[in-house]
Amino acid sequence: MKQTTKTAHPAAGSPAGAHPAIQLRGAAKSFGPVHAVAAIDLAIGRGETVALLGRNGAGKSTAISLLLGLNEPDTGTVSLFGGTAEQAVRAGRVGAMLQEGRAVPRITVREVVAFVARTHPAPMPVAEALELAGLATLAGRRVDKLSGGQAQRVRFAVALAGNPELIVLDEPTAALDVEARRTFWESMRGYARRGNTVLFSTHYLEEADAHADRIVVIERGRIVADGTAEQLRRTAGGGSLVSFDLGGRSSAFLGGLPGVSCVEIRGDRARLRTRDPDATVTALAALGALRGIEVTAPSLEDAFLALTGEAATETPPAPAPVSAAAPAPEEKVR
């Protein structure tokens, strides 16, 4: 798949003259011979909600550790709100919810959130953090007696305790059931509606589709695409799918139709992958009456697999140029 070079995505959410919430410039990190992050350039504006997608080992968690100051880049720079990660964290401007964490025994939800809040210079009121995380009715319950979904919301409340302007979520709904995931994202949207910045990594494509203003795809430590879900679908999804009943006709001519890049026959039904569905359908209509014709937009999963599949076998491409589509059905990266 051919992709053209584009400049780093502008920090569109930042007010004029303000530093973006997150700025990585040529940030790279290696562990021995493994280049976990390779010269990433990324800007995320204030008020944006951005999803970070990538296969296991693609470099997502390392990139997050760099911007939180948990690791130092070998080369390049990382800044949050124009300063260092340490400065932003000390000022309470950043909250993080990482994958690992254990429940503290014999302490209530309110007590653990209050304890963390006291470590910040200008914390969010405890009752407000509990309400925003959907924990108001569970405030008196012991943390070690909660369900998985409830415990995850406690981690979210702890991340909110410092009243941050930026929150970073690393696989926040991993291992949660559908209802717990839905409840968590309702809480997160309440935080984002206040004009705060959110960066989250996930393996659930439908979460990125539903909740992110932008999606950044990382593969082998490099950014291979940056845009809205629709832009990624249109740019890298391999085109729309046109399907119809052959009605006993030969399929030999289908590969020569305008826009068609792939032909698949399933029984008496043809499935054509096309980059110009209008031209393909027009050409089919000229052949006579066709039954059961359907045109389906490419899915986010199509785009993700196209981007990361190519990157796995070729030199990592420059970020895909971006142009916006109906939500795809629930999908999970496999």
TASUL-V505948 format. One record per residue. N is the residue number from 0. NEAR is the number of other ideal C-beta (glycine too) atoms within 8 Angstrom. Layout:
((N:NEAR) (N:NEAR))
This chain:
((0:7) (1:3) (2:12) (3:6) (4:6) (5:9) (6:4) (7:8) (8:12) (9:6) (10:13) (11:7) (12:12) (13:12) (14:5) (15:4) (16:3) (17:7) (18:8) (19:13) (20:15) (21:13) (22:14) (23:15) (24:8) (25:10) (26:17) (27:14) (28:12) (29:9) (30:5) (31:4) (32:4) (33:6) (34:10) (35:9) (36:14) (37:10) (38:10) (39:15) (40:10) (41:13) (42:12) (43:14) (44:13) (45:13) (46:8) (47:14) (48:12) (49:13) (50:14) (51:13) (52:14) (53:11) (54:7) (55:3) (56:4) (57:11) (58:15) (59:12) (60:9) (61:12) (62:14) (63:14) (64:9) (65:16) (66:13) (67:11) (68:11) (69:5) (70:8) (71:5) (72:12) (73:7) (74:7) (75:12) (76:9) (77:14) (78:11) (79:16) (80:11) (81:6) (82:7) (83:9) (84:12) (85:7) (86:9) (87:13) (88:11) (89:7) (90:7) (91:12) (92:11) (93:15) (94:12) (95:10) (96:12) (97:7) (98:7) (99:4) (100:6) (101:4) (102:9) (103:8) (104:7) (105:5) (106:8) (107:10) (108:16) (109:10) (110:8) (111:13) (112:16) (113:9) (114:8) (115:11) (116:13) (117:7) (118:6) (119:11) (120:6) (121:6) (122:12) (123:11) (124:6) (125:12) (126:7) (127:8) (128:14) (129:14) (130:9) (131:12) (132:12) (133:9) (134:14) (135:8) (136:4) (137:9) (138:10) (139:6) (140:9) (141:10) (142:14) (143:8) (144:5) (145:13) (146:6) (147:10) (148:13) (149:11) (150:11) (151:13) (152:14) (153:16) (154:10) (155:15) (156:15) (157:12) (158:12) (159:15) (160:15) (161:15) (162:9) (163:12) (164:9) (165:16) (166:15) (167:13) (168:14) (169:13) (170:9) (171:12) (172:13) (173:7) (174:4) (175:10) (176:7) (177:5) (178:7) (179:14) (180:13) (181:8) (182:11) (183:15) (184:12) (185:9) (186:13) (187:14) (188:9) (189:9) (190:12) (191:9) (192:6) (193:6) (194:5) (195:11) (196:15) (197:13) (198:15) (199:16) (200:13) (201:13) (202:7) (203:12) (204:15) (205:13) (206:14) (207:14) (208:12) (209:8) (210:11) (211:13) (212:7) (213:13) (214:15) (215:12) (216:14) (217:15) (218:15) (219:10) (220:13) (221:12) (222:11) (223:15) (224:15) (225:14) (226:12) (227:10) (228:14) (229:8) (230:12) (231:19) (232:16) (233:9) (234:14) (235:13) (236:14) (237:11) (238:12) (239:11) (240:12) (241:15) (242:11) (243:12) (244:9) (245:11) (246:7) (247:4) (248:5) (249:5) (250:9) (251:5) (252:7) (253:10) (254:7) (255:5) (256:13) (257:9) (258:11) (259:13) (260:8) (261:7) (262:11) (263:8) (264:9) (265:5) (266:4) (267:6) (268:11) (269:12) (270:11) (271:14) (272:12) (273:16) (274:6) (275:9) (276:11) (277:6) (278:11) (279:15) (280:11) (281:9) (282:10) (283:12) (284:7) (285:6) (286:6) (287:4) (288:3) (289:11) (290:7) (291:8) (292:10) (293:8) (294:9) (295:8) (296:9) (297:12) (298:11) (299:16) (300:10) (301:12) (302:16) (303:13) (304:8) (305:12) (306:15) (307:14) (308:8) (309:10) (310:13) (311:8) (312:5) (313:7) (314:3) (315:9) (316:11) (317:8) (318:13) (319:16) (320:8) (321:12) (322:7) (323:6) (324:7) (325:4) (326:7) (327:12) (328:6) (329:5) (330:12) (331:8) (332:10) (333:2))
